[in-house]
Amino acid sequence: MWTGMNRGKSILQLFPDTYRGLFKEVIAQAEKLNEIRLRAGQPVIIILKGGEYFLTGSGALTKSEEMAEKIGQSDLETILNHICNYSIYAYEDEIRQGFLTVQGGHRIGVAGQAIMRTEGEIKNMKYISFLNIRISHQILGAADSVLPFLYENKKLCNTLLISMPGVGKTTLLRDIVRQVSNGNRFAKGMTVGVVDERSEIAGCYKGAAQNDLGIRTDVLDACPKALGMMMLLRSMAPKVIAVDEIGGGDDEKMIRQVTRCGVGVIATIHGSGMDDLKSSCMGKNLLGEKIFERYIVLERTEPEKVKKTIYNKEFVKCFVC
């Protein structure tokens, strides 16, 4: 939904007017921009596809730390207040989780001093001194090369995407959801329920998905995965449920429950490959029970190139792209 000029505009609007000149050159490269890292008293770091750069006082990019512009605590507070529409208390629930999602689907990670409840939960956060502005990128067609292998006789296979962080498994998951929801040359469209615990798949802002997940997709935003899967089963009658970054016994149990109800599952998990998955307790259980019928391993082979290896339910390699 957000591409080109409007993506750049949505990023620029995150900054107060007095800071927009500093970030204007960076935001002009919005299509390559992954992260803007702001740390009190430290250089501004810009992560573009293929490399890390520092920001100079004139807004230029440099590899030299000596030329880098440092940002102060008051600057961070000003930027965060602007992002929160000068009502930071209205965003306490999001900040307590460590991030907030803004218009355009961009996610602002926050860190500072946690204020704890007596029962061991985080009540709030203060002295926020670290911001990570993660830029939302939707790549329509990202799943084109793998989609033919995710169906058998027009039935969608339960699929698990495996990769290390930052390789693109959420981007791939997002496009699989979109194409399954809309329908494609392999099968008609079907109802998909997305549990978006960290607001990364749909990028919801005020309840509205900022990314295109298809016309038959329902999103449960900012809800724990296991609880969300149960809620969707009860309320939205999905044919498929999609979740990002499963981990832990509750997720594992709920995935079993979902499949026993005849509902398909598309999920992602951290790992370097099939061997890594087989060595984990959760992986052993999922593999042993053959809950998933397809596995897609993503590996970065070059700064801007990712290899996708597809395995069937017998763990036999069937395609590489």
C-alpha positions in Angstrom: 0.0 0.0 0.0 2.8 2.4 1.0 5.4 2.7 -1.8 7.5 5.4 -3.4 6.7 8.9 -2.6 4.0 8.3 0.0 6.4 6.0 1.9 9.0 8.8 2.1 6.3 11.3 3.1 5.1 9.0 5.9 8.7 8.6 7.3 9.4 12.4 7.1 6.2 13.1 9.1 7.7 11.1 12.0 10.0 14.1 12.6 9.2 17.6 13.8 9.7 20.3 11.3 13.0 21.4 12.7 14.5 17.9 12.2 13.2 17.2 8.7 16.1 18.9 6.9 18.6 16.7 8.7 16.8 13.5 7.6 15.6 14.7 4.1 18.5 13.1 2.2 18.1 9.8 4.0 14.4 9.7 3.4 14.9 10.4 -0.3 16.3 6.8 -0.3 13.1 5.4 1.3 13.0 2.3 -0.9 16.5 1.3 0.4 16.0 2.4 4.0 15.6 -0.2 6.6 16.3 1.5 10.0 17.1 4.8 11.6 18.8 4.2 14.9 18.8 7.0 17.5 20.7 6.7 20.8 21.1 9.5 23.2 24.7 10.9 23.1 25.6 8.6 20.2 25.9 8.9 16.4 22.8 8.6 14.3 23.1 5.3 12.4 21.3 4.7 9.1 20.7 1.1 7.9 20.3 0.9 4.2 20.0 -2.3 2.1 23.6 -3.5 1.9 25.2 -1.4 4.6 25.4 0.8 7.7 26.1 4.6 7.5 26.4 7.5 9.9 24.5 10.7 9.4 26.5 14.0 9.3 25.3 17.4 10.6 24.4 18.4 7.1 22.2 15.3 6.5 24.7 13.4 4.3 25.6 9.8 4.7 29.2 8.8 5.7 31.1 5.8 6.7 33.3 7.9 9.0 32.3 7.9 12.7 34.3 11.1 13.2 32.0 13.0 10.9 28.8 11.6 12.5 26.1 13.8 14.0 25.3 12.8 17.6 21.8 13.2 19.0 21.0 14.3 22.5 18.4 13.1 25.0 16.3 16.2 24.5 16.2 15.6 20.8 15.0 12.0 21.4 12.3 13.3 23.7 11.2 15.8 21.2 11.0 13.3 18.3 9.2 10.7 20.5 6.7 13.3 21.7 6.0 14.3 18.0 5.5 10.6 17.0 3.0 10.3 19.9 1.2 13.5 18.8 2.4 15.2 22.0 0.4 12.9 24.2 2.9 10.2 25.2 0.5 8.9 27.9 -2.0 7.9 25.3 0.6 5.5 24.0 1.5 3.9 27.3 0.2 0.5 26.3 2.3 0.4 23.2 5.4 1.7 24.8 5.1 -0.9 27.6 5.5 -3.5 24.9 8.6 -1.9 23.6 7.3 -0.5 20.3 4.6 1.5 18.7 3.3 1.3 15.1 2.6 4.5 13.1 0.9 5.4 9.9 2.5 3.7 7.0 3.2 0.6 9.0 6.5 1.7 10.3 7.5 0.5 13.8 9.2 2.5 16.4 11.2 0.4 18.9 11.8 2.1 22.3 14.2 1.3 25.1 15.0 2.9 28.4 14.3 2.3 32.1 11.5 -0.2 32.7 9.0 0.4 35.5 7.9 -2.9 36.9 4.7 -4.1 38.6 5.0 -6.2 41.7 3.9 -9.3 39.8 6.9 -9.0 37.5 5.2 -7.4 34.5 6.4 -4.1 32.9 4.1 -1.3 33.9 5.6 1.5 31.9 9.0 2.8 30.6 10.8 6.1 31.5 14.0 7.8 30.5 13.6 6.5 27.0 17.0 7.0 25.4 16.9 4.6 22.4 14.7 4.7 19.4 14.8 2.3 16.4 12.7 3.5 13.5 12.1 0.3 11.4 10.8 1.1 7.9 7.9 -0.9 6.6 8.5 -2.5 3.2 5.9 -4.5 1.4 7.1 -6.4 -1.7 4.2 -7.5 -3.8 5.0 -10.7 -5.5 7.7 -11.8 -3.0 6.0 -15.2 -2.8 5.7 -15.8 -6.6 8.6 -18.2 -6.8 7.5 -20.4 -3.9 3.7 -20.3 -4.3 3.6 -23.2 -6.8 5.1 -25.5 -4.2 2.7 -24.6 -1.4 -0.3 -26.4 -2.9 -1.2 -30.0 -3.5 -4.3 -30.6 -5.5 -5.5 -27.1 -4.9 -5.1 -27.6 -1.1 -2.7 -25.2 0.7 0.0 -27.1 2.7 0.8 -26.2 6.3 4.0 -24.2 5.8 6.8 -23.1 8.1 9.3 -20.4 7.1 12.7 -20.6 8.7 15.5 -18.0 8.7 17.7 -15.9 10.9 16.5 -12.3 11.8 16.6 -9.7 9.0 16.6 -12.2 6.0 13.0 -11.6 4.9 10.7 -14.3 6.4 8.1 -11.8 7.5 8.1 -10.1 4.1 7.6 -13.5 2.5 4.9 -14.5 5.0 3.0 -11.3 4.3 2.9 -11.9 0.6 1.9 -15.6 1.0 -1.0 -14.4 3.1 -2.0 -11.8 0.5 -2.0 -14.3 -2.4 -3.7 -17.0 -0.4 -6.4 -14.5 0.6 -7.0 -13.0 -2.8 -6.7 -16.3 -4.6 -4.3 -17.3 -7.3 -3.9 -19.7 -10.2 -3.4 -22.7 -7.9 -6.6 -22.2 -5.7 -9.5 -19.9 -5.0 -9.1 -17.3 -2.3 -9.8 -18.3 1.3 -10.4 -16.6 4.6 -7.1 -16.0 6.5 -6.7 -15.1 10.1 -3.5 -13.2 11.1 -2.3 -13.0 14.7 0.0 -10.0 14.5 1.6 -10.0 18.0 4.2 -7.3 17.2 2.3 -5.5 14.5 4.8 -6.5 11.9 2.7 -8.4 9.4 -0.2 -6.0 8.8 1.4 -3.0 10.4 -1.9 -1.9 11.9 -2.3 1.8 12.8 -5.5 2.6 14.8 -6.8 -0.8 13.9 -6.3 -0.5 10.1 -3.8 -2.6 8.3 -1.2 -0.5 6.5 0.0 -3.4 4.4 -2.1 -5.3 1.8 -2.9 -8.7 3.2 -5.7 -9.5 0.8 -9.5 -9.1 0.6 -10.3 -12.1 2.8 -7.9 -11.5 5.7 -8.8 -10.7 9.3 -6.2 -9.3 11.7 -5.9 -9.6 15.4 -3.3 -7.0 16.3 -1.0 -6.8 19.3 -2.3 -10.1 20.8 -0.1 -13.0 22.0 0.0 -15.7 19.4 -1.5 -18.6 21.3 -4.3 -16.6 22.7 -4.9 -14.9 19.3 -5.1 -18.2 17.5 -7.8 -19.5 19.9 -9.8 -16.2 19.5 -9.7 -16.3 15.7 -10.8 -20.0 15.7 -13.8 -19.1 17.9 -14.8 -15.8 16.3 -13.7 -15.5 12.6 -13.9 -19.1 11.1 -10.6 -18.9 9.2 -9.5 -21.5 6.7 -5.9 -20.6 7.4 -4.2 -18.9 10.4 -0.8 -17.1 9.9 1.6 -16.2 12.7 5.1 -14.8 12.9 8.0 -16.1 15.0 6.5 -18.9 16.9 8.3 -20.1 20.0 7.5 -21.8 23.3 5.1 -24.5 24.4 1.9 -22.4 24.2 2.4 -21.7 20.5 3.2 -25.3 19.8 0.1 -26.5 21.6 -2.1 -24.1 19.8 -0.7 -24.9 16.4 -1.7 -28.6 17.1 -5.2 -27.4 18.1 -5.6 -25.3 15.0 -4.6 -28.2 12.7 -6.9 -30.7 14.5 -9.7 -28.3 13.8 -8.9 -28.6 10.1 -7.5 -25.1 9.8 -4.3 -24.6 7.9 -1.2 -22.9 9.4 1.4 -20.6 7.9 4.1 -19.7 10.4 7.7 -18.4 10.7 10.4 -19.4 13.2 14.0 -18.3 13.9 16.7 -20.7 12.8 19.6 -21.1 10.4 18.2 -24.1 8.6 16.6 -27.6 8.9 19.4 -28.9 11.1 19.0 -26.0 13.5 15.3 -26.7 13.7 15.8 -30.4 14.3 18.1 -29.6 17.3 15.5 -27.5 19.1 12.9 -29.1 21.4 10.0 -27.4 19.7 11.4 -28.2 16.2 11.8 -31.9 17.1 8.2 -32.0 18.2 6.8 -30.2 15.1 9.0 -32.3 12.7 8.3 -35.5 14.5 4.5 -35.1 14.3 4.8 -33.8 10.7 2.4 -30.9 11.4 4.0 -28.9 8.6 3.9 -30.2 5.0 6.3 -27.6 3.6 9.4 -25.9 5.0 11.0 -22.9 3.4 14.6 -22.0 4.5 15.7 -18.5 3.7 19.5 -17.7 3.6 21.2 -14.4 2.6 23.8 -15.2 0.0 24.6 -11.6 -0.9 23.7 -8.2 0.6 20.5 -8.0 -1.5 20.0 -11.6 -2.5 18.2 -14.3 -0.5 18.1 -18.0 -1.4 14.9 -20.0 -0.7 15.1 -23.7 -0.3 11.8 -25.7 -0.1 11.5 -29.0 1.6 8.5 -31.4 1.7 7.0 -33.0 4.8 9.5 -35.9 4.5 12.2 -33.2 4.7 13.3 -33.8 1.1 14.6 -30.8 -0.8 12.2 -30.1 -3.7 13.2 -26.7 -5.0 15.7 -23.9 -4.7 15.2 -20.3 -5.9 
